[in-house]
């Protein structure tokens, strides 16, 4: 069974400066802070119906932890 990409589901970033990253994505870009799990903060874009669009986790170096895609099955 094949799958077609529907949209980017979410992106997870690791940041050495959590305060500045939160300021940028929440206060400048306008994402809504929706959840915290441990040190990770979850943010959602306007109009997104899923749990989160972006997650930020503190770490020693800035990097993309992972990206997830929404897909639909094609028969």
Backbone as CSV, one residue per row, in Angstrom:
resi,resn,N_x,N_y,N_z,CA_x,CA_y,CA_z,C_x,C_y,C_z
1,UNK,0.838,-1.176,0.000,0.000,0.000,0.000,0.891,1.250,0.000
2,UNK,0.611,2.178,-0.869,1.395,3.410,-0.974,0.789,4.495,-0.080
3,UNK,1.541,5.559,0.093,1.065,6.706,0.878,1.407,7.986,0.137
4,UNK,0.553,8.981,0.283,0.804,10.301,-0.278,1.004,11.281,0.861
5,UNK,2.000,12.147,0.715,2.244,13.177,1.726,1.089,14.161,1.711
6,UNK,0.516,14.428,2.867,-0.579,15.389,2.984,-0.047,16.757,3.400
7,UNK,0.843,16.772,4.408,1.416,18.030,4.897,2.515,17.725,5.895
8,UNK,3.293,18.745,6.213,4.274,18.622,7.286,3.503,18.564,8.594
9,UNK,3.716,17.534,9.374,3.001,17.370,10.642,3.559,18.255,11.735
10,UNK,4.842,18.107,12.021,5.489,18.972,13.007,6.998,18.895,12.859
11,UNK,7.669,19.856,13.488,9.128,19.896,13.532,9.548,19.979,14.983
12,UNK,10.583,19.236,15.343,11.130,19.259,16.695,12.542,19.839,16.644
13,UNK,12.747,20.914,17.387,14.052,21.578,17.424,14.685,21.441,18.803
14,UNK,16.003,21.355,18.813,16.786,21.420,20.046,17.473,22.779,20.034
15,UNK,17.444,23.476,21.165,17.987,24.826,21.216,18.866,25.042,22.446
16,UNK,20.007,25.714,22.269,20.845,26.038,23.428,20.319,27.264,24.185
17,UNK,19.360,27.994,23.614,18.819,29.183,24.266,17.290,29.114,24.221
18,UNK,16.731,28.405,25.198,15.288,28.176,25.239,14.513,29.488,25.355
19,UNK,14.974,30.391,26.177,14.278,31.664,26.380,14.170,32.456,25.070
20,UNK,15.278,32.565,24.359,15.283,33.316,23.100,14.463,32.602,22.025
21,UNK,14.535,31.274,21.973,13.757,30.514,21.000,12.260,30.651,21.260
22,UNK,11.860,30.545,22.528,10.453,30.734,22.870,9.990,32.137,22.504
23,UNK,10.786,33.135,22.824,10.449,34.520,22.478,10.219,34.638,20.972
24,UNK,11.144,34.085,20.181,11.039,34.206,18.730,9.784,33.516,18.186
25,UNK,9.607,32.230,18.513,8.505,31.484,17.924,7.143,31.880,18.497
26,UNK,7.080,32.244,19.768,5.814,32.624,20.392,5.490,34.102,20.154
27,UNK,6.430,34.991,20.467,6.138,36.428,20.461,6.356,37.101,19.109
28,UNK,7.306,36.611,18.326,7.562,37.219,17.012,6.742,36.510,15.929
29,UNK,6.864,35.181,15.842,6.164,34.414,14.813,4.675,34.276,15.141
30,UNK,4.335,34.159,16.422,2.932,34.096,16.828,2.384,32.710,17.101
31,UNK,3.267,31.716,17.297,2.772,30.387,17.641,2.210,30.407,19.065
32,UNK,1.218,29.555,19.302,0.577,29.462,20.618,1.244,28.355,21.433
33,UNK,1.633,28.675,22.646,2.214,27.676,23.551,1.075,26.805,24.071
34,UNK,1.125,25.479,23.800,-0.015,24.621,24.122,0.267,23.535,25.154
35,UNK,1.526,23.206,25.396,1.805,22.106,26.322,3.266,22.139,26.730
36,UNK,3.550,21.505,27.868,4.906,21.279,28.362,4.980,19.820,28.795
37,UNK,6.048,19.144,28.406,6.308,17.793,28.893,7.777,17.732,29.238
38,UNK,8.079,17.689,30.529,9.469,17.785,30.972,10.015,19.142,30.576
39,UNK,11.164,19.164,29.911,11.781,20.417,29.455,11.280,20.861,28.081
40,UNK,10.472,20.044,27.428,10.015,20.344,26.074,8.763,21.212,26.093
41,UNK,8.760,22.244,25.234,7.604,23.121,25.069,7.021,22.860,23.685
42,UNK,5.695,22.731,23.626,4.989,22.470,22.376,4.220,23.722,21.971
43,UNK,4.332,24.091,20.701,3.656,25.272,20.172,2.835,24.879,18.954
44,UNK,1.759,25.637,18.719,0.885,25.325,17.596,0.634,26.579,16.771
45,UNK,0.622,26.413,15.455,0.327,27.505,14.535,-1.184,27.706,14.457
46,UNK,-1.572,28.926,14.097,-2.973,29.243,13.937,-3.586,28.334,12.883
47,UNK,-4.745,27.787,13.173,-5.444,26.940,12.219,-5.012,25.483,12.221
48,UNK,-3.976,25.136,12.958,-3.535,23.741,13.029,-4.416,23.025,14.046
49,UNK,-4.953,21.883,13.701,-5.844,21.148,14.597,-5.123,20.051,15.365
50,UNK,-3.864,19.821,15.074,-3.114,18.781,15.768,-2.520,19.322,17.070
51,UNK,-1.959,18.440,17.878,-1.433,18.816,19.185,-0.411,19.937,19.095
52,UNK,0.524,19.824,18.156,1.560,20.855,18.033,2.108,20.916,16.613
53,UNK,2.678,22.061,16.310,3.323,22.304,15.027,4.835,22.275,15.201
54,UNK,5.279,22.704,16.393,6.707,22.826,16.692,6.940,22.448,18.134
55,UNK,8.028,21.728,18.396,8.448,21.502,19.784,9.872,22.019,19.944
56,UNK,10.132,22.564,21.123,11.457,23.079,21.476,11.949,22.351,22.715
57,UNK,13.159,21.833,22.638,13.779,21.135,23.760,15.166,21.720,23.968
58,UNK,15.535,22.016,25.222,16.873,22.552,25.450,17.961,21.511,25.183
59,UNK,19.096,21.986,24.680,20.237,21.113,24.409,21.485,21.948,24.209
60,UNK,22.621,21.311,24.141,23.896,22.029,24.055,24.140,22.670,22.690
61,UNK,23.558,22.101,21.618,23.741,22.640,20.267,22.393,22.753,19.570
62,UNK,22.228,23.799,18.754,20.997,23.958,17.970,20.980,22.908,16.863
63,UNK,19.843,22.205,16.729,19.713,21.205,15.678,18.246,20.835,15.493
64,UNK,17.971,20.251,14.357,16.653,19.673,14.113,16.686,18.262,14.680
65,UNK,15.796,17.969,15.608,15.717,16.631,16.190,15.000,15.699,15.219
66,UNK,13.841,16.128,14.735,13.119,15.353,13.732,12.011,16.191,13.106
67,UNK,11.504,15.694,11.985,10.341,16.265,11.314,9.388,15.108,11.036
68,UNK,8.095,15.364,11.186,7.101,14.323,10.937,6.129,14.801,9.865
69,UNK,5.766,13.897,8.986,4.852,14.206,7.885,3.521,13.533,8.118
70,UNK,2.432,14.201,7.734,1.100,13.587,7.716,0.941,12.981,6.328
71,UNK,0.445,11.778,6.287,0.278,11.097,5.001,-1.064,10.382,4.973
72,UNK,-1.546,10.121,3.787,-2.775,9.338,3.642,-2.458,8.096,2.830
73,UNK,-3.133,7.013,3.160,-2.917,5.771,2.411,-3.632,5.839,1.069
74,UNK,-2.985,5.317,0.064,-3.560,5.259,-1.272,-3.734,3.796,-1.635
75,UNK,-4.897,3.427,-2.025,-5.164,2.022,-2.364,-5.019,1.792,-3.835
